[in-house]
Amino acid sequence: MNKLSNLSTSRLVGVDPKLVLVVKRAIELTKIDFRVQEGLRTLETQQEYLKKRVTQTLDSKHITGDAVDLVALVDNKVNWDASYYIQIAEAMRLAAIELNVQVRWGGCWLVLIS
């Protein structure tokens, strides 16, 4: 069973507690290891991302602590294979259902979840 690293846990500081519970449960449910890449984000960081064209908006759920970015880890390295993200998304969906927490998967550029 996978477990969140200390780095991932530290990146959940300031994130909505219900979303934190979903992430923590999802890591237990999935066979694919993942890391929290980013949780709470400052407006200044969002402005930097906009300037660098990493984002297209200043209206990010990260600023309010209502979003997390997750990356798949394969052999302890970030891997962008879409099949891993489908599995992570499914674990997040199942965790959210189990915990009765409404979430919207922002990774819809990879996969849509109903």
C-alpha positions as CSV (number, residue, x, y, z in Angstrom):
1,M,0.0,0.0,0.0
2,N,1.3,3.5,-0.9
3,K,1.6,6.2,1.7
4,L,2.0,10.0,1.3
5,S,5.5,11.2,1.7
6,N,6.5,13.9,4.2
7,L,7.0,16.2,1.2
8,S,3.4,15.5,0.0
9,T,2.0,15.9,3.5
10,S,3.8,19.3,3.9
11,R,2.3,20.4,0.5
12,L,-1.2,19.8,1.9
13,V,-0.8,22.5,4.6
14,G,-3.6,25.0,4.0
15,V,-5.6,22.8,1.8
16,D,-9.3,22.2,2.6
17,P,-9.3,19.4,5.3
18,K,-11.9,17.4,3.4
19,L,-9.8,17.4,0.3
20,V,-6.8,16.3,2.3
21,L,-8.7,13.3,3.6
22,V,-9.6,12.4,0.0
23,V,-6.0,12.6,-1.1
24,K,-4.9,10.5,1.9
25,R,-7.5,7.9,1.2
26,A,-6.8,7.9,-2.6
27,I,-3.1,7.0,-2.0
28,E,-4.3,4.0,0.0
29,L,-6.6,2.9,-2.8
30,T,-4.4,3.2,-5.8
31,K,-1.7,0.9,-7.0
32,I,0.0,3.9,-8.6
33,D,2.2,5.9,-6.3
34,F,1.7,9.7,-6.5
35,R,3.0,12.9,-5.0
36,V,1.3,16.1,-4.1
37,Q,3.1,18.5,-6.4
38,E,1.3,21.6,-5.2
39,G,-1.5,22.5,-2.9
40,L,-2.2,26.0,-1.5
41,R,-0.8,28.6,-3.8
42,T,-0.3,32.4,-3.2
43,L,-1.8,35.0,-5.5
44,E,1.8,36.0,-6.3
45,T,2.7,32.5,-7.4
46,Q,-0.5,32.4,-9.5
47,Q,0.5,35.7,-11.1
48,E,4.0,34.3,-11.9
49,Y,2.4,31.3,-13.5
50,L,0.1,33.5,-15.6
51,K,3.1,35.6,-16.7
52,K,5.0,32.3,-17.6
53,R,1.8,31.0,-19.3
54,V,1.7,28.0,-17.0
55,T,-1.9,29.0,-16.3
56,Q,-4.5,31.0,-18.1
57,T,-6.3,32.5,-15.1
58,L,-5.8,34.3,-11.8
59,D,-9.0,32.5,-10.6
60,S,-7.4,29.3,-9.3
61,K,-8.8,27.0,-6.7
62,H,-5.3,26.6,-5.4
63,I,-5.4,30.1,-4.0
64,T,-8.3,29.2,-1.7
65,G,-6.9,25.8,-0.8
66,D,-9.5,23.9,-2.8
67,A,-7.2,22.2,-5.3
68,V,-4.1,20.0,-5.4
69,D,-1.9,18.9,-8.2
70,L,-0.9,15.3,-8.2
71,V,1.9,13.6,-10.2
72,A,2.3,9.9,-10.8
73,L,5.5,8.4,-9.5
74,V,7.0,5.3,-11.2
75,D,10.3,4.1,-9.8
76,N,10.3,7.3,-7.7
77,K,10.3,9.5,-10.8
78,V,7.5,11.7,-12.2
79,N,5.8,9.9,-15.1
80,W,3.3,11.6,-17.4
81,D,1.8,8.5,-19.0
82,A,-2.0,9.2,-19.1
83,S,-2.8,5.6,-18.0
84,Y,-1.4,6.4,-14.5
85,Y,-3.5,9.5,-14.2
86,I,-6.6,7.5,-15.1
87,Q,-5.9,5.2,-12.1
88,I,-5.2,8.1,-9.8
89,A,-8.4,9.9,-10.9
90,E,-10.3,6.7,-10.2
91,A,-8.8,6.4,-6.7
92,M,-9.7,10.1,-6.0
93,R,-13.2,9.4,-7.3
94,L,-13.7,6.4,-5.1
95,A,-12.1,8.1,-2.0
96,A,-14.5,11.1,-2.5
97,I,-17.5,8.8,-2.7
98,E,-16.4,6.8,0.3
99,L,-15.9,10.0,2.3
100,N,-18.9,11.8,0.9
101,V,-16.8,14.7,-0.4
102,Q,-17.6,16.4,-3.6
103,V,-14.6,16.8,-5.9
104,R,-14.0,17.9,-9.5
105,W,-11.1,16.3,-11.2
106,G,-9.2,19.1,-12.9
107,G,-7.1,16.7,-14.9
108,C,-9.8,16.6,-17.6
109,W,-7.2,17.3,-20.2
110,L,-6.3,13.7,-19.6
111,V,-9.6,12.0,-18.8
112,L,-13.2,12.9,-18.0
113,I,-14.8,11.4,-14.9
114,S,-18.6,11.3,-14.4
